[in-house]
């Protein structure tokens, strides 16, 4: 039994493979600002515009990708592809999200190695870094916002603050912070609506 029939999908359900390749090729390769910026753009594209995923499925892919070693963005893309089209979707999303940007990075690295002493190039890099930080903060808000309602606000703030302290000040490895936060989230009573 293949993954698609195991998931109950037939050829008519969900986006076509070429649509998946198009979305991941465009948005995973041509969004500047790193993985967080890409996740924010994919959130808008996959949930708001195309409605291919629910918020819960998007957040599941995001959380699981954060728990994997290596490049979290590629794990995220593969998991979204899996939900959309099974094994074929995962492979297509992964390849579409990685091959073009790998080529771009090789070319950009070659060019920037020639410009590394150029004042204008250095200024541009510093500006891009500042923008990437802002985009990362926006991505955090995009993902946390649906849970930041009513009585759940305090819960979100406390878990986020504890995770920040563990990771930044106590140098706890990210995987341990995520696992502890998952356990705490599971043990805390659900927020009243």
Secondary structure, DSSP 4 states (H G I P E B T S, - for coil): --HHHHTT--TTSS--HHHHHHHHHHHHHS--S-HHHHHHHHHIIIIIIS--S-HHHHHHHHHHHHTSSS-HHHHHHHHHHHHHHHHHHHHHHHHHHHHHHHHHHHHHHHHHHHHTT-HHHHHHHHHHHHHHHHHHHHHHHHHHGGG-STTHHHHHHHHHHHHHIIIIIS---HHHHHHHHHHHHHHSPPPP-
